[in-house]
Amino acid sequence: GNHSYKVTHHLQHRDQPENMTSIQQEQRLGIMSAMAEEVDSLLSELSNHTSEVHGKRTYYKGRLFNKVDVVIVFSRWGKVAAAATTAILIERYNCQEIIFTGVAGGVQHGLNVGDVVVANRLVQHDMNATPIFKRFEIPLLDVTEFSTSDCRREQLTKAANKFVTD
């Protein structure tokens, strides 16, 4: 069926090296969610934070768990909202990486509602510019999927396992 699952995605921006083991201090991590509740749970762990409103979204800038500089934002729902929020995170806040956490659809057999999924690739499931391009191909980019960072995927998997077992 068409169920929703807890999914964490990682998008890599601006040619960051695949073997990067930690986010450098001068870099900023963007964290966005399509659920206000998920943003709220992170805000309680944010220190030295400020907030700004851009495009009807509140961007919270600070230090998460006293370890990493972040900007956290509730993107609102849908791909267009996520794209607009991503553009602001990159251009205004100089985010080098963006993690999207939220509820998304899953198509793999054996998944259940509430399962945590860390993606190894991302596909725009409703992209269809056929017959000019093959299904799922992003025009002008010549790609049908986006791979995620091995390093970040491993970190997210460890964090999810710790969360689930604690």
Residue pairs with C-beta under 8 A, 6 or more apart in sequence:
2 105
3 105
3 106
3 111
3 112
3 113
4 103
4 104
4 105
4 106
4 113
5 103
5 104
5 105
5 106
5 111
5 112
5 113
5 114
5 115
5 117
6 103
6 114
6 115
6 116
6 117
7 101
7 102
7 103
7 104
7 106
7 116
7 117
7 118
7 119
8 99
8 100
8 101
8 116
8 117
8 118
8 119
8 156
8 160
9 99
9 100
9 101
9 104
9 119
9 122
9 148
10 97
10 98
10 99
10 100
10 118
10 119
10 148
10 149
10 152
10 153
10 156
11 86
11 97
11 98
11 99
11 100
11 122
11 146
11 148
12 97
12 148
12 149
12 152
13 90
13 95
13 96
13 97
13 98
14 90
14 96
16 96
16 97
16 149
18 149
18 150
18 151
19 151
20 149
20 151
21 151
23 29
23 68
23 69
23 96
23 97
25 69
27 69
27 94
27 96
27 97
28 61
28 69
28 70
28 71
28 93
28 94
28 95
28 96
29 64
29 68
29 69
29 70
29 71
29 95
29 96
29 97
29 98
29 99
30 70
30 71
30 73
30 86
30 89
30 90
30 93
30 95
30 97
30 98
30 99
31 42
31 64
31 70
31 71
31 72
31 73
31 98
31 99
31 101
32 72
32 73
32 74
32 75
32 82
32 85
32 86
32 89
32 98
32 99
32 100
32 101
33 39
33 73
33 74
33 75
33 100
33 101
33 102
34 74
34 75
34 76
34 77
34 78
34 81
34 82
34 100
34 102
34 103
35 74
35 102
35 103
36 74
38 101
38 102
39 60
39 72
39 73
39 74
42 64
42 72
43 49
43 60
43 72
45 64
45 65
46 60
46 62
46 63
46 64
46 70
46 72
47 62
47 63
47 66
48 62
48 63
49 60
49 61
49 62
49 63
50 60
50 61
50 62
51 58
51 59
51 60
51 61
52 58
52 59
52 61
53 59
54 88
54 92
55 84
55 85
55 88
56 76
57 73
57 74
57 75
57 76
57 85
57 88
58 73
58 74
59 71
59 72
59 73
59 88
59 89
59 92
59 93
60 71
60 72
60 73
61 69
61 70
61 71
61 93
62 69
62 70
62 72
63 69
63 70
64 70
64 72
71 89
71 93
71 95
73 85
73 88
73 89
75 81
75 82
75 84
75 85
75 86
75 100
76 85
79 124
82 100
86 98
89 95
89 98
90 98
97 149
97 152
99 152
99 156
105 125
106 115
106 117
111 117
116 160
116 163
116 164
118 148
118 153
118 156
118 157
118 160
119 148
119 153
120 147
120 148
120 153
121 145
121 146
121 147
121 148
122 145
122 146
122 148
123 136
123 144
123 145
123 146
124 136
124 138
125 136
127 135
127 136
127 137
127 138
128 135
128 136
129 137
129 139
132 139
133 139
134 144
135 144
136 144
136 145
137 143
137 144
138 144
